[in-house]
Amino acid sequence: MKRHVLLYLGVGAAEWIGLVALEARHNDYWSGDYYLLIVLFTALIFGIFDRRTAPLLAGFLLIVPALGLALWTAPQGDRNGLQGLWLPGLLVWVLFAGVCHRIGGAIAKAIEAK
C-alpha cells in the first residue's frame, strides 16, 4: 500500500476520533460541525500538496475511517434513529471532500504557473 494512502486514512481516522468520537462519549447531542469543516480544509491542503491522487479517491480515503467507525462512535442523540443519518451524510461528504481536493489541486497548478 502506498504511503500517501496510509496518510489519508490515518489523518481521516485521527480527525474522526479526535473531533467526533471522543466528544460524543460525553455529549450525545454533539453535531460534529468542526469535523466536517476540518475534513474539507484537510482535503484542500492535501489537494495542494498531492495532485497525483484522484479527488474522489482522496475524499473517500479521508472519510472511510469515519464510515467504518460511525456505527459505534457517532453521537446517539435521543436514540430515535437519527444517528443512522451519519452514514448517508458521510457518503455525501465524500463528494464535498473530493471537490475541495480538486480545488486545492487547481490552486497548486495556478501557483506553479506563475
C-alpha positions in Angstrom: 0.0 0.0 0.0 1.3 3.4 -0.9 2.3 5.8 1.9 0.0 8.6 0.9 -3.0 6.2 1.1 -2.0 5.4 4.7 -1.5 9.1 5.4 -5.0 9.9 4.1 -6.5 7.1 6.2 -4.6 8.0 9.3 -5.5 11.6 9.1 -9.1 10.8 8.5 -9.2 8.4 11.4 -7.5 10.9 13.7 -9.9 13.6 12.7 -13.0 11.4 13.3 -11.7 10.1 16.7 -10.5 13.5 17.9 -13.4 15.7 16.7 -16.4 13.4 16.9 -15.9 10.1 18.7 -14.2 11.4 21.9 -16.7 14.3 22.2 -19.7 12.0 21.6 -18.8 9.9 24.6 -19.7 12.7 26.9 -22.3 14.6 24.7 -24.9 12.5 22.9 -26.1 15.6 21.0 -22.7 16.6 19.6 -23.2 17.7 16.0 -19.7 17.2 14.7 -19.6 20.5 12.8 -15.9 21.0 13.5 -15.2 17.6 12.0 -17.0 18.5 8.7 -15.1 21.8 8.3 -11.7 20.3 9.2 -12.2 17.5 6.7 -12.8 20.0 3.9 -9.8 22.0 5.0 -7.6 18.9 5.1 -8.8 17.8 1.6 -7.9 21.3 0.3 -4.4 21.2 1.8 -3.9 17.6 0.6 -5.0 18.8 -2.9 -2.4 21.5 -2.9 0.5 19.1 -2.0 -0.7 15.9 -3.6 -2.1 16.3 -7.1 -1.4 12.6 -8.0 -4.3 11.2 -6.1 -7.7 11.4 -7.8 -10.0 13.9 -6.0 -12.8 11.4 -5.4 -10.4 8.8 -4.1 -8.9 11.4 -1.8 -12.3 12.3 -0.4 -13.1 8.7 0.1 -9.9 7.9 1.8 -10.4 10.8 4.3 -14.0 9.8 5.1 -13.8 6.0 5.0 -12.4 5.7 8.6 -15.4 7.7 9.8 -17.7 5.4 7.8 -16.2 2.4 9.5 -16.3 3.9 13.0 -19.6 5.8 12.8 -21.9 3.0 13.9 -20.1 2.7 17.2 -18.8 6.1 17.8 -21.2 8.6 16.3 -23.3 10.7 18.6 -26.5 8.9 19.5 -28.9 11.8 20.3 -32.1 10.6 22.0 -31.9 7.2 20.4 -34.6 8.0 17.8 -32.7 6.7 14.8 -31.2 9.9 13.6 -27.7 8.6 14.3 -28.3 6.5 11.3 -28.1 9.7 9.2 -24.4 9.9 9.8 -23.7 7.1 7.2 -25.5 8.7 4.3 -24.3 12.1 5.4 -20.7 10.9 5.3 -21.2 9.4 1.9 -22.3 12.7 0.6 -19.4 14.4 2.4 -17.0 12.2 0.3 -18.1 14.3 -2.7 -17.5 17.6 -0.9 -14.1 16.5 0.2 -13.3 15.4 -3.4 -14.3 18.9 -4.7 -12.1 20.6 -2.1 -9.2 18.3 -3.1 -9.8 19.3 -6.7 -9.8 23.0 -5.7 -6.5 22.5 -3.9 -5.0 21.0 -7.0 -6.2 23.9 -9.1 -4.6 26.3 -6.5 -1.3 24.5 -6.7 -1.4 24.5 -10.5 -2.1 28.2 -10.6 0.7 28.9 -8.2 3.1 26.7 -10.2 2.1 28.5 -13.4 3.3 31.9 -12.0 
